Amino acid sequence: MTDSTDEDSPECRTCGDPVGPASEQRVVTTVEDGAAVYRYFCTDDCREQWESSNSA
């Protein structure tokens, strides 16, 4: 296995920062139209902000 670099790191769905391998990283996985969709977040705060904006 190789380490991820900033160049291939996904962006945080909320703030746009690169999401690197860290203990604060969060991923929300859903199935849409039969395909897995991954949403990456750099912290719990960003994930919670995204969830609250999508539940309204």
DSSP file (Angstrom, degrees, kcal/mol; ACC not computed):
  #  RESIDUE AA STRUCTURE BP1 BP2  ACC     N-H-->O    O-->H-N    N-H-->O    O-->H-N    TCO  KAPPA ALPHA  PHI   PSI    X-CA   Y-CA   Z-CA
    1    1 A M              0   0    0      0, 0.0     2,-0.3     0, 0.0     0, 0.0   0.000 360.0 360.0 360.0 143.4    0.0    0.0    0.0
    2    2 A T        -     0   0    0      1,-0.0     2,-0.2     0, 0.0     0, 0.0  -0.803 360.0-106.4-110.9 155.0    1.2    3.5   -0.8
    3    3 A D        -     0   0    0     -2,-0.3     2,-0.2     1,-0.1    -1,-0.0  -0.496  35.8-114.8 -76.1 146.9    0.6    6.7    1.1
    4    4 A S        -     0   0    0     -2,-0.2     2,-0.3     2,-0.0    -1,-0.1  -0.514  27.2-150.0 -78.1 148.4   -1.8    9.2   -0.3
    5    5 A T    >>  -     0   0    0     -2,-0.2     3,-0.9     1,-0.1     4,-0.6  -0.752  29.9-106.4-112.5 165.7   -0.5   12.6   -1.4
    6    6 A D  G >4 S+     0   0    0     -2,-0.3     3,-0.5     1,-0.2    13,-0.1   0.815 117.3  63.7 -58.6 -29.6   -2.3   15.9   -1.4
    7    7 A E  G 34 S+     0   0    0      1,-0.2    -1,-0.2    11,-0.1    -3,-0.0   0.846 113.4  30.5 -66.1 -33.9   -2.5   15.7   -5.2
    8    8 A D  G <4 S+     0   0    0     -3,-0.9    -1,-0.2     2,-0.1    -2,-0.2   0.293  93.4 114.8-109.8  10.8   -4.7   12.6   -5.1
    9    9 A S    <<  -     0   0    0     -4,-0.6    11,-0.1    -3,-0.5     2,-0.0  -0.581  69.5-116.0 -78.0 140.4   -6.5   13.3   -1.8
   10   10 A P        -     0   0    0      0, 0.0     9,-3.4     0, 0.0     2,-0.3  -0.340  31.1-111.1 -69.7 159.4  -10.2   13.9   -2.1
   11   11 A E  B     -A   18   0A   0      7,-0.2    29,-0.4     1,-0.1     2,-0.2  -0.683  32.5-100.4 -91.7 147.1  -11.6   17.3   -1.2
   12   12 A C     >  -     0   0    0      5,-3.0     4,-1.4    -2,-0.3    29,-0.3  -0.462  27.0-135.6 -62.1 131.3  -13.7   17.9    1.9
   13   13 A R  T  4 S+     0   0    0     27,-3.1    -1,-0.1    -2,-0.2    28,-0.1   0.747  99.5  36.3 -63.0 -25.0  -17.3   18.1    0.8
   14   14 A T  T  4 S+     0   0    0     26,-0.3    -1,-0.2     3,-0.1    27,-0.1   0.906 132.3  16.4 -95.7 -53.7  -17.9   21.2    3.0
   15   15 A C  T  4 S-     0   0    0      2,-0.1    -2,-0.1     3,-0.0    26,-0.1   0.629  89.8-125.7-103.4 -14.6  -14.8   23.3    3.0
   16   16 A G     <  +     0   0    0     -4,-1.4    -3,-0.1     1,-0.3     3,-0.1   0.424  59.7 140.8  86.2  -2.3  -12.9   22.1    0.0
   17   17 A D        -     0   0    0     -6,-0.1    -5,-3.0     1,-0.1    -1,-0.3  -0.405  64.2 -93.1 -69.8 150.6   -9.6   21.3    1.9
   18   18 A P  B     -A   11   0A   0      0, 0.0     2,-0.8     0, 0.0    -7,-0.2  -0.418  35.5-136.6 -62.5 138.5   -7.7   18.1    1.0
   19   19 A V        -     0   0    0     -9,-3.4    23,-0.1   -13,-0.1    24,-0.0  -0.871  30.0-179.5-101.4 107.0   -8.8   15.2    3.1
   20   20 A G        -     0   0    0     -2,-0.8     2,-0.9   -11,-0.1     5,-0.1  -0.467  44.2 -72.7 -99.3 173.3   -5.7   13.3    4.1
   21   21 A P  S    S+     0   0    0      0, 0.0     2,-0.3     0, 0.0    -1,-0.1  -0.550  78.3 135.6 -69.0 106.2   -5.2   10.2    6.2
   22   22 A A    >   -     0   0    0     -2,-0.9     3,-1.2     1,-0.0    -3,-0.0  -0.967  68.3-109.8-149.0 160.8   -6.0   11.5    9.7
   23   23 A S  T 3  S+     0   0    0     -2,-0.3    -1,-0.0     1,-0.2    20,-0.0   0.720 117.3  55.4 -67.4 -19.6   -7.9   10.4   12.8
   24   24 A E  T 3  S+     0   0    0     18,-0.1    -1,-0.2     2,-0.1    17,-0.0   0.586  80.6 114.9 -88.1 -11.0  -10.4   13.2   12.1
   25   25 A Q    <   -     0   0    0     -3,-1.2     2,-0.3    -5,-0.1    17,-0.2  -0.323  45.7-169.9 -62.5 138.8  -11.2   12.2    8.6
   26   26 A R  E     -B   41   0B   0     15,-2.6    15,-2.7    17,-0.1     2,-0.4  -0.979   9.6-164.6-131.3 145.6  -14.8   11.0    8.0
   27   27 A V  E     -B   40   0B   0     -2,-0.3     2,-0.5    13,-0.2    13,-0.2  -0.998   4.6-159.8-131.0 129.8  -16.4    9.3    5.0
   28   28 A V  E     -B   39   0B   0     11,-2.7    11,-2.5    -2,-0.4     2,-0.5  -0.950  13.0-163.2-108.6 123.8  -20.2    9.1    4.4
   29   29 A T  E     +B   38   0B   0     -2,-0.5     2,-0.3     9,-0.2     9,-0.2  -0.920  14.8 165.6-111.9 130.0  -21.1    6.3    2.0
   30   30 A T  E     -B   37   0B   0      7,-2.3     7,-3.3    -2,-0.5     2,-0.5  -0.892  33.8-121.9-132.6 165.4  -24.5    6.1    0.2
   31   31 A V  E     +B   36   0B   0     -2,-0.3     2,-0.4     5,-0.2     5,-0.2  -0.958  30.9 176.2-111.3 122.7  -26.0    4.2   -2.7
   32   32 A E  E >  S-B   35   0B   0      3,-2.7     3,-1.8    -2,-0.5    -2,-0.0  -0.992  70.9 -13.4-129.0 124.4  -27.4    6.3   -5.5
   33   33 A D  T 3  S-     0   0    0     -2,-0.4    -1,-0.1     1,-0.3     3,-0.1   0.847 129.0 -54.7  53.3  37.1  -28.7    4.8   -8.7
   34   34 A G  T 3  S+     0   0    0      1,-0.2     2,-0.4    -3,-0.0    -1,-0.3   0.516 118.0 105.0  79.7   5.5  -27.1    1.5   -7.8
   35   35 A A  E <  S-B   32   0B   0     -3,-1.8    -3,-2.7     2,-0.0     2,-0.3  -0.933  73.9-113.6-121.5 144.1  -23.6    3.0   -7.3
   36   36 A A  E     -B   31   0B   0     -2,-0.4     2,-0.5    -5,-0.2    -5,-0.2  -0.556  29.5-162.4 -73.0 133.8  -21.7    3.7   -4.1
   37   37 A V  E     -B   30   0B   0     -7,-3.3    -7,-2.3    -2,-0.3     2,-0.5  -0.983   1.6-158.0-121.0 127.5  -21.1    7.4   -3.6
   38   38 A Y  E     -B   29   0B   0     -2,-0.5     2,-0.5    -9,-0.2    -9,-0.2  -0.906   5.3-168.4-110.2 128.9  -18.4    8.5   -1.1
   39   39 A R  E     -B   28   0B   0    -11,-2.5   -11,-2.7    -2,-0.5     2,-0.3  -0.975  13.6-152.8-117.5 123.3  -18.4   11.9    0.5
   40   40 A Y  E     -B   27   0B   0     -2,-0.5   -27,-3.1   -29,-0.4     2,-0.3  -0.732  12.1-175.1-102.4 143.5  -15.3   12.9    2.3
   41   41 A F  E     -B   26   0B   0    -15,-2.7   -15,-2.6    -2,-0.3     3,-0.1  -0.994  24.0-146.3-137.1 141.7  -14.9   15.3    5.3
   42   42 A C  S    S+     0   0    0     -2,-0.3     2,-0.3   -17,-0.2   -18,-0.1   0.758  83.5   7.9 -80.6 -23.8  -11.8   16.6    7.0
   43   43 A T  S  > S-     0   0    0      1,-0.1     4,-1.9   -18,-0.1     5,-0.1  -0.946  75.4-106.3-147.5 167.2  -13.5   16.8   10.5
   44   44 A D  H  > S+     0   0    0     -2,-0.3     4,-3.0     1,-0.2     5,-0.2   0.858 118.3  60.2 -61.8 -35.6  -16.7   15.9   12.3
   45   45 A D  H  > S+     0   0    0      1,-0.2     4,-2.3     2,-0.2    -1,-0.2   0.924 105.6  46.0 -60.9 -44.6  -17.6   19.6   12.3
   46   46 A C  H  > S+     0   0    0      2,-0.2     4,-2.4     1,-0.2    -1,-0.2   0.909 113.6  49.6 -64.7 -41.5  -17.6   19.7    8.5
   47   47 A R  H  X S+     0   0    0     -4,-1.9     4,-2.6     1,-0.2    -2,-0.2   0.926 112.2  47.6 -63.0 -44.4  -19.6   16.4    8.3
   48   48 A E  H  X S+     0   0    0     -4,-3.0     4,-2.4     2,-0.2    -1,-0.2   0.878 110.7  51.5 -65.0 -37.9  -22.2   17.7   10.8
   49   49 A Q  H  X S+     0   0    0     -4,-2.3     4,-1.9    -5,-0.2    -1,-0.2   0.925 111.8  47.1 -63.9 -44.1  -22.4   21.0    8.9
   50   50 A W  H  X S+     0   0    0     -4,-2.4     4,-1.3     2,-0.2    -2,-0.2   0.920 112.5  49.8 -62.9 -44.5  -23.0   19.1    5.6
   51   51 A E  H  X S+     0   0    0     -4,-2.6     4,-0.9     1,-0.2     3,-0.2   0.901 110.7  49.2 -62.7 -41.4  -25.6   16.9    7.3
   52   52 A S  H  < S+     0   0    0     -4,-2.4     4,-0.4     1,-0.2     3,-0.3   0.856 110.6  50.1 -68.5 -33.2  -27.5   19.8    8.8
   53   53 A S  H  < S+     0   0    0     -4,-1.9    -1,-0.2     1,-0.2    -2,-0.2   0.744 113.2  46.7 -75.6 -21.6  -27.6   21.6    5.5
   54   54 A N  H  < S+     0   0    0     -4,-1.3    -1,-0.2    -3,-0.2    -2,-0.2   0.531 104.8  59.7 -95.6  -7.3  -29.0   18.5    3.7
   55   55 A S     <        0   0    0     -4,-0.9    -1,-0.2    -3,-0.3    -2,-0.2   0.495 360.0 360.0 -97.5  -3.6  -31.6   17.7    6.3
   56   56 A A              0   0    0     -4,-0.4    -1,-0.2    -3,-0.2    -2,-0.1   0.482 360.0 360.0 -77.5 360.0  -33.5   21.0    5.9
